[in-house]
């Protein structure tokens, strides 16, 4: 019995020591990258907020409401692009810059195709739905690209 109590005490002591050494005071970090350079922490929620909208907002891609929603996304992507450039640009965020390029190209195409106000913008063969879709999904894919770049 004495031996079992001693063994239990030893096991308990080692567990307490291990817990004391591993849990610390909460200041430990498993990520070796400094937090100020983690754009995904700041921009993930921003991109999520700007892309969230009524699912039907761009059912008619030529409508003013859709154009305003796409503009909000484009403005956020422009702000993100400036932040990425300040944090190392393509060298540090290659996937993110690729996705930003896709969104910027779609914004330019939406404008060049004169989608806003075009009652035929949604018909088969019109490039407007593809332009709008690229912008809409760009906000979501940018969050993933940021995370992938920062994990690399």
N, C-alpha and C positions, 0 to 999 in steps of 0.2 A: 504494500500500500504506500509505504514511504517512497519507494522508487517511482511509482506512478505519479505521485504528487510532485516529486522533483522534476520528472520529465514534463509534466504539464506546465510547471512553473517555467522551465527552460523554454518550452515552445511558446508560451505566452510572452515571455521576455523578448524572445527573438522576433515575434510578430510586432510587439510594441516598438522595438528598435527599428525594424524594417519600416514600419508605418511612419515613425518619426523621421527617418532619413529620406523616405520617398515623398511624403506629402509636404514636408517643409511648411513654409508659411504662405504658400500660394504664389510666391514670386517666381517660381520656376517656369520656364517657357520651353515647350517642345519644338517650337519653330525658331530656327536660328536667324531668320530674316528679320530685320528691324520693322516694327509695326508701321512707322510713318510711310514706308515705301509700299505698303500693301494697299494698292488702289482698290482691290476687289472689296475690301471691307467698307470703304466709303461709297464706291460707285455701284456695287451690286444692288443695294437698296434704292439708290437714286434711279437706276435704270429700271428696276422693278416698278417703282412708283410711276415713272413716266410712260411705261408701256401698258400699265393696267388701264383698262377702259372697258366700256360696254363692248362685248364681243361683236356687236352689230355696227359699231361706229364706222367701220369701213366696208360695210356691205355694198355701198355705192361709192366707189373709190374717187369719183369726181365731185362728191359733195363737200361743202365747206367744213362740216364737222370732221370728216375724215382728213381733209387737208390740214386742219388745225392740229389734230392729233399727231399726224405725221411730222408736222413742223415742231411740235413739242419734243418728239423723239430726236429729230435732227439737231435741235439746239442742244439737247443733253449730250448727244454723241459728239458734237463740236466741242463742248466743254470737256468731255472726257478726253478727246484727242489732245487738247492743250495740256491736260494733266499728265497724260502718258508721255508726251514730248518732254515735259519738265522732269519726268521720273526716269528718263533713259531712252524714250522713243522705241524704234524698231529693234534696237539691240536688246533691250530688256523685255519688250512686249511685242514680239513678232506676230503672234496669232491675233492679238488685240488690234494691232495696226492693220492687219489684213481684213478683219471684220469691219473696222471703221471705214476702210476703203470701199468695201462693198456697200455699206449704208450710204456713204457720200455719193457714190456713183448712182445709186438708186434714187437719191434725192434729186440729183441733177437730171436723171432720166425722166422722173415724174414731172419735173418742170419743163424739160425740153419737149416732152410728149404732150404738153398742155392738158394734163389730166384734170386739173381743177376746173370745174364748171362744164366739163365735156359730158354731155348726156350719153355718149357712146363709149365712155371710158371703161365700162364694165363688160362690153360685148366681146364675144369670142374673137380672138385675133388682136385685140387691143393690148398694148404692152403695159397699160396702167395697172392692172391687177398685180402683175409680177413686180412692178416697181414698188407698189404699196406693200406687198407681202414681204419683200426684202427689207424694207424699212421697219415694218412691224416686228419681224422676227429678229432683226438686228439687235434690238435692245436686249432680247433674251440671250442670244448667242454671245454677245459681248461680255456678259457676266461670266459665262463659261470660259471664254477665251482669256479673260483676266485671271481667273483662278488657275487655268492651265499654265499660263505664262509664269505666274508667281510660284507654282509648284515645281517648275523646271529648274 
